[in-house]
Amino acid sequence: MPEIVPDIASVYPPDQVTLREVGLRDGLQMVTTWPSTKGKIDWIRQEYEAGIRHFEVGSFLPRDRYPVFGDIDALIATVGALPGAHCAGLSPNKKGSEIGFASGIPEIHCVISATEAHNQANLRRSQDATLREIAEICALRDQLQSPPLIGVGIAMSFGCSIAGKVAPRAVLKLAEQCFEMGVDMVSIADTVGFAGPRQVAHLAGAMRKLAGNRPFGVHLHDTRGMGLANAAAALGQGVQVLDASLGGLGGCPAAPRATGNIVMEDLVFLCQTEGFDTRVDLEKLIRVRKVLEHEMPGEPLYGSLAKVGLPRWAGLQPASETKTTKT
């Protein structure tokens, strides 16, 4: 069982940007084939060797209905055995969180949608009911001797494929409610890739003020080709956690025509060109794609860097000119 680290500053340092691999959860929820447990473990270990340290390893869902996440305990153990690595798992409800608490995972990630329509489609309950359940999950966590971190992602923060436009104030209100009930970190998600850089910068800047000394995250999809531009906008507003997936895997079952997350390899390159020290070996990271190609030969992989390769000067940034990034 991995050691639980309740101090969020040690997991998400306030002076660093953390890049979180979400391919093992978000990236696999819509695929027709998925990696074997051995393939997933190889994926984690090889990304770790490339420099990635944060992994979302699956969801706490009924194993008979969602076999793709049936090996989450093995992945929790895998990440827990890697020095300095950290993992999280998605919980759709209170029951899932109780299973997560028993697993010893160091972080449980809950979700609420910015619109009532998507919340009903995704979770089959109201926003108010979801908020009450998140409060109950936080209360249960507070009773534990070694509590995990609790994060909440606000889906459809930049526009909803069902309800349309989303007012930033509605997202900020949900985030404030989550923080008030004891959530450790809130992430805003462009679930279907509606956002542009100005919109991301505006909401991320407001989240920075609201979060204060707590971390906040941004979860971006590249549905309309704006993912990296939006990531750059979030970096400019002091985001502390950015999600991405190897090969751009991902999507949302409750969001029609939504495609994958931003590509981890391309995001690392963006951070490096912006002067952040990612401590990631991009050549090694690109090679991890071979695991996905072998385990999921029919699934499309995305990413520009994997197609054209690294420029000759890549990785030669002087240390004095880099900012700190934790992956």
C-alpha positions as CSV (number, residue, x, y, z in Angstrom):
1,M,0.0,0.0,0.0
2,P,1.5,3.4,-1.0
3,E,2.3,6.0,1.7
4,I,-0.5,8.6,1.9
5,V,0.8,12.2,2.0
6,P,-1.8,14.5,3.5
7,D,0.3,17.6,3.0
8,I,-0.8,18.9,-0.4
9,A,2.2,21.3,-0.7
10,S,4.5,18.3,-0.7
11,V,2.5,16.8,-3.6
12,Y,1.8,19.9,-5.6
13,P,4.5,22.5,-4.6
14,P,3.2,26.0,-4.9
15,D,6.2,27.2,-6.8
16,Q,6.1,24.5,-9.5
17,V,3.9,23.3,-12.3
18,T,2.9,19.7,-12.1
19,L,2.1,17.7,-15.3
20,R,-0.3,14.9,-14.6
21,E,-0.7,11.8,-16.9
22,V,-4.5,11.1,-17.1
23,G,-4.3,8.6,-20.0
24,L,-4.8,5.6,-17.7
25,R,-8.2,6.9,-16.7
26,D,-9.6,9.6,-19.0
27,G,-7.6,8.2,-21.9
28,L,-9.2,4.7,-21.6
29,Q,-12.8,5.4,-20.9
30,M,-13.9,5.4,-24.5
31,V,-11.5,3.0,-26.2
32,T,-12.6,-0.2,-27.8
33,T,-9.5,-2.1,-26.6
34,W,-7.3,-1.3,-23.6
35,P,-3.9,-2.3,-22.4
36,S,-3.4,-5.4,-20.3
37,T,-2.4,-4.9,-16.7
38,K,1.2,-5.7,-17.6
39,G,0.9,-3.1,-20.4
40,K,-0.4,-0.5,-18.0
41,I,2.4,-1.2,-15.6
42,D,4.9,-0.9,-18.4
43,W,3.3,2.4,-19.4
44,I,3.6,3.8,-15.9
45,R,7.2,2.5,-15.3
46,Q,8.5,3.8,-18.7
47,E,6.9,7.2,-18.3
48,Y,8.3,7.3,-14.8
49,E,11.8,6.6,-16.3
50,A,11.2,9.5,-18.7
51,G,10.5,11.8,-15.8
52,I,6.7,11.8,-15.3
53,R,5.7,11.6,-11.6
54,H,1.9,12.1,-11.4
55,F,-0.6,9.5,-12.7
56,E,-4.4,9.2,-12.7
57,V,-4.6,5.5,-12.7
58,G,-8.3,4.7,-13.1
59,S,-11.8,5.0,-11.7
60,F,-13.5,3.3,-8.7
61,L,-16.4,1.8,-10.6
62,P,-18.0,-1.6,-10.5
63,R,-15.5,-4.0,-12.1
64,D,-18.1,-6.1,-13.8
65,R,-19.5,-3.1,-15.7
66,Y,-16.1,-1.3,-16.2
67,P,-13.5,-4.0,-16.6
68,V,-11.0,-1.5,-18.1
69,F,-10.5,-0.2,-14.5
70,G,-10.6,-3.6,-12.8
71,D,-6.9,-3.6,-12.1
72,I,-6.7,-0.2,-10.4
73,D,-5.3,-1.8,-7.2
74,A,-2.3,-3.2,-9.1
75,L,-1.7,0.3,-10.6
76,I,-1.9,2.0,-7.2
77,A,0.7,-0.5,-5.9
78,T,2.9,0.1,-9.0
79,V,3.0,3.9,-8.6
80,G,3.4,3.6,-4.8
81,A,6.6,1.6,-5.3
82,L,8.2,4.3,-7.4
83,P,10.1,6.9,-5.3
84,G,8.6,10.3,-5.6
85,A,5.6,9.2,-7.7
86,H,2.0,10.1,-6.9
87,C,-1.3,8.7,-8.1
88,A,-5.0,9.6,-8.1
89,G,-8.2,7.7,-8.9
90,L,-11.6,9.1,-10.0
91,S,-14.6,8.5,-7.7
92,P,-18.1,9.1,-9.2
93,N,-19.9,8.9,-5.9
94,K,-19.6,8.2,-2.2
95,K,-19.5,4.5,-2.6
96,G,-16.6,4.8,-5.0
97,S,-14.8,7.1,-2.6
98,E,-15.2,4.5,0.2
99,I,-13.6,1.9,-2.0
100,G,-10.9,4.4,-2.8
101,F,-10.2,5.1,0.9
102,A,-9.8,1.3,1.5
103,S,-7.4,1.0,-1.4
104,G,-4.9,3.4,0.2
105,I,-4.7,5.6,-2.8
106,P,-3.1,9.0,-1.9
107,E,-5.6,11.1,-3.8
108,I,-9.3,10.7,-4.8
109,H,-10.7,12.9,-7.6
110,C,-14.4,13.7,-7.7
111,V,-16.3,15.5,-10.4
112,I,-19.2,17.9,-10.8
113,S,-20.4,19.6,-14.0
114,A,-20.7,23.3,-14.5
115,T,-24.2,22.8,-15.9
116,E,-27.2,20.9,-14.5
117,A,-27.8,19.2,-17.9
118,H,-24.4,17.7,-18.1
119,N,-24.3,16.8,-14.4
120,Q,-27.5,14.8,-15.0
121,A,-26.1,13.1,-18.1
122,N,-22.8,12.3,-16.6
123,L,-23.7,11.5,-13.0
124,R,-27.4,11.0,-13.1
125,R,-28.1,13.4,-10.3
126,S,-28.4,17.1,-9.6
127,Q,-25.6,19.5,-9.0
128,D,-26.9,20.1,-5.4
129,A,-26.9,16.4,-4.7
130,T,-23.4,16.1,-6.1
131,L,-22.2,18.9,-3.8
132,R,-23.8,17.3,-0.8
133,E,-22.1,14.0,-1.7
134,I,-18.7,15.7,-2.0
135,A,-19.2,17.3,1.4
136,E,-20.0,13.8,2.8
137,I,-16.8,12.4,1.2
138,C,-14.7,15.2,2.8
139,A,-16.3,14.4,6.1
140,L,-15.5,10.7,5.8
141,R,-11.9,11.6,4.8
142,D,-11.6,13.8,8.0
143,Q,-12.3,10.7,10.1
144,L,-9.3,8.8,8.7
145,Q,-6.0,8.5,10.4
146,S,-4.1,8.9,7.2
147,P,-6.4,10.8,4.9
148,P,-5.9,11.1,1.1
149,L,-6.2,14.3,-0.8
150,I,-9.5,15.2,-2.3
151,G,-9.7,16.9,-5.6
152,V,-12.7,18.0,-7.6
153,G,-12.8,18.6,-11.4
154,I,-15.5,20.9,-12.8
155,A,-16.5,19.5,-16.1
156,M,-17.8,21.8,-18.9
157,S,-16.2,24.8,-17.3
158,F,-15.7,26.6,-20.7
159,G,-18.9,25.6,-22.4
160,C,-21.3,22.6,-22.4
161,S,-22.1,20.4,-25.4
162,I,-25.7,20.0,-24.0
163,A,-26.5,23.4,-22.4
164,G,-24.3,25.8,-24.4
165,K,-22.5,28.7,-22.9
166,V,-21.3,28.6,-19.3
167,A,-20.8,31.8,-17.2
168,P,-17.4,32.0,-15.5
169,R,-19.2,33.1,-12.3
170,A,-21.1,29.8,-12.2
171,V,-17.8,27.8,-12.3
172,L,-16.2,30.0,-9.7
173,K,-19.2,29.6,-7.4
174,L,-18.9,25.8,-7.6
175,A,-15.1,26.0,-7.0
176,E,-15.7,28.2,-3.9
177,Q,-18.3,25.8,-2.6
178,C,-15.9,22.9,-3.0
179,F,-13.1,24.7,-1.2
180,E,-15.4,25.7,1.6
181,M,-16.4,22.1,2.3
182,G,-12.7,21.1,2.5
183,V,-11.7,20.0,-0.9
184,D,-7.9,20.2,-1.3
185,M,-7.7,21.1,-5.0
186,V,-10.2,22.2,-7.8
187,S,-9.6,21.8,-11.5
188,I,-11.5,23.5,-14.3
189,A,-12.0,21.3,-17.3
190,D,-12.6,22.1,-21.0
191,T,-14.3,18.8,-21.4
192,V,-15.2,19.2,-25.1
193,G,-12.6,21.7,-26.3
194,F,-14.8,24.8,-26.6
195,A,-12.3,27.3,-25.1
196,G,-9.8,29.7,-26.5
197,P,-6.7,31.2,-24.9
198,R,-8.4,34.4,-23.7
199,Q,-11.3,32.5,-22.1
200,V,-8.8,30.1,-20.4
201,A,-6.6,33.0,-19.2
202,H,-9.6,34.8,-17.7
203,L,-11.0,31.9,-15.8
204,A,-7.6,30.6,-14.7
205,G,-6.7,34.0,-13.4
206,A,-9.9,34.2,-11.4
207,M,-9.2,30.7,-10.1
208,R,-5.7,31.7,-9.0
209,K,-7.3,34.5,-6.9
210,L,-10.0,32.3,-5.5
211,A,-7.6,29.4,-4.6
212,G,-5.2,31.6,-2.7
213,N,-2.5,29.3,-1.3
214,R,-4.3,26.2,-2.5
215,P,-3.4,24.6,-5.8
216,F,-5.8,24.6,-8.8
217,G,-5.6,22.7,-12.0
218,V,-6.6,23.0,-15.7
219,H,-7.8,19.9,-17.7
220,L,-7.8,20.6,-21.4
221,H,-9.0,18.7,-24.5
222,D,-7.8,19.3,-28.0
223,T,-11.2,18.8,-29.8
224,R,-10.9,21.9,-31.9
225,G,-7.1,22.2,-32.0
226,M,-6.7,24.8,-29.3
227,G,-5.3,22.6,-26.5
228,L,-1.7,23.8,-26.4
229,A,-2.6,27.4,-27.0
230,N,-4.9,27.1,-24.0
231,A,-2.3,25.4,-21.9
232,A,0.1,28.3,-22.6
233,A,-2.6,30.7,-21.5
234,A,-3.1,28.7,-18.3
235,L,0.6,28.7,-17.6
236,G,0.6,32.5,-18.0
237,Q,-1.9,32.7,-15.2
238,G,0.0,30.6,-12.7
239,V,-1.7,27.2,-13.0
240,Q,-0.1,24.6,-10.8
241,V,-1.5,21.4,-12.3
242,L,-2.0,20.6,-16.0
243,D,-3.5,17.3,-17.2
244,A,-2.5,15.5,-20.4
245,S,-2.4,12.0,-21.8
246,L,0.3,10.1,-23.8
247,G,-0.7,10.2,-27.4
248,G,-3.7,12.4,-26.7
249,L,-5.9,9.5,-25.7
250,G,-9.3,10.4,-24.1
251,G,-12.8,11.7,-24.5
252,C,-16.1,12.0,-22.6
253,P,-19.0,9.5,-22.9
254,A,-21.5,12.2,-22.0
255,A,-20.1,14.7,-24.4
256,P,-21.0,14.0,-28.1
257,R,-18.1,14.1,-30.5
258,A,-15.5,15.0,-27.8
259,T,-12.0,13.9,-28.6
260,G,-8.8,13.4,-26.6
261,N,-6.8,15.2,-24.0
262,I,-3.9,17.4,-24.9
263,V,-0.9,15.3,-25.9
264,M,1.6,14.9,-23.0
265,E,4.6,14.9,-25.3
266,D,3.6,18.1,-26.9
267,L,2.7,19.7,-23.6
268,V,6.2,18.9,-22.2
269,F,7.8,20.5,-25.2
270,L,5.6,23.6,-24.8
271,C,6.7,23.9,-21.1
272,Q,10.3,23.5,-22.1
273,T,10.1,26.1,-24.8
274,E,8.4,28.5,-22.3
275,G,11.3,28.0,-19.9
276,F,9.9,25.5,-17.4
277,D,12.3,22.8,-16.2
278,T,10.1,19.7,-16.7
279,R,12.9,17.2,-15.9
280,V,11.4,15.0,-18.6
281,D,13.5,13.3,-21.2
282,L,11.3,13.8,-24.3
283,E,13.0,11.2,-26.4
284,K,12.3,8.6,-23.7
285,L,8.7,9.9,-23.4
286,I,8.0,9.6,-27.1
287,R,9.3,6.0,-27.0
288,V,6.6,5.1,-24.4
289,R,4.1,5.3,-27.2
290,K,5.3,1.9,-28.4
291,V,3.6,0.4,-25.4
292,L,0.2,1.9,-26.6
293,E,0.9,0.9,-30.2
294,H,1.5,-2.7,-29.1
295,E,-1.3,-2.9,-26.5
296,M,-4.0,-1.0,-28.5
297,P,-3.1,-1.4,-32.2
298,G,-6.5,-0.1,-33.4
299,E,-6.6,3.1,-31.3
300,P,-5.4,6.3,-32.9
301,L,-2.6,8.2,-31.3
302,Y,-2.1,11.9,-31.7
303,G,0.8,14.4,-31.3
304,S,3.0,16.6,-33.5
305,L,6.3,15.9,-31.8
306,A,6.1,12.2,-32.3
307,K,5.6,12.8,-36.0
308,V,8.4,15.3,-36.7
309,G,10.8,14.7,-33.9
310,L,12.8,17.1,-31.6
311,P,14.7,20.0,-32.9
312,R,18.5,19.6,-32.5
313,W,18.7,22.2,-29.7
314,A,16.0,20.5,-27.6
315,G,17.0,19.8,-24.0
316,L,19.9,22.3,-24.0
317,Q,18.2,25.1,-22.0
318,P,20.6,26.6,-19.5
319,A,19.5,25.8,-16.0
320,S,19.7,29.5,-15.1
321,E,17.0,30.3,-17.7
322,T,14.5,27.6,-16.6
323,K,11.5,27.8,-14.3
324,T,10.7,24.8,-12.1
325,T,8.2,22.3,-13.2
326,K,7.2,19.1,-11.3
327,T,5.8,16.3,-13.5
